[in-house]
Amino acid sequence: MNLRSPLGRARGLGSAQQGVSHFWHQRLTALGLVPLTFWFVISVILLAGRDYTQFQAWLKNPFDATLLLLTIFAAVHHGQLGIQVVIEDYVHSRGIRTFSIVAVKFAALLIGVFSAVAVFRVAFVGG
């Protein structure tokens, strides 16, 4: 027999207040990706047909290198947030859900680090 009231049983089962933060991060990365994607598409069009040395010269420009890194990081983070939402919504086993979310976060981190290293290598080492 349970002597707790319905309100007492319901306390602590509500929102953990993480969903709002996750929602805003996803919306802000989407908003940031709009101008970055336009810049990226225009840059790819302008670089079409150029050779590697011209691409490297373009990437040596700090403005272009910074925008490319911002585009990569925003896209990877936005994708990670979206995949996490899908996992949270459709994976019902707590253990598999936790493992999947950690794996997606780790994969996003690896993609971001490898991308940054590649950009720096092409821009500064010659790659």
Long-range contacts (C-beta under 8 A, 24 or more apart in sequence): 22-81, 22-84, 22-85, 25-77, 25-81, 26-78, 26-81, 26-82, 26-85, 29-74, 29-77, 29-78, 29-81, 30-78, 32-70, 32-74, 33-71, 33-74, 33-75, 33-78, 36-67, 36-70, 36-71, 36-74, 37-71, 39-67, 39-71, 40-67, 40-68, 40-71, 55-122, 56-122, 56-123, 56-126, 56-127, 59-119, 59-122, 59-123, 60-123, 60-124, 65-119, 65-123, 68-119, 69-115, 69-116, 69-119, 72-112, 72-115, 72-116, 72-119, 73-112, 73-115, 73-116, 76-108, 76-111, 76-112, 76-115, 77-108, 77-112, 79-108, 80-104, 80-105, 80-107, 80-108
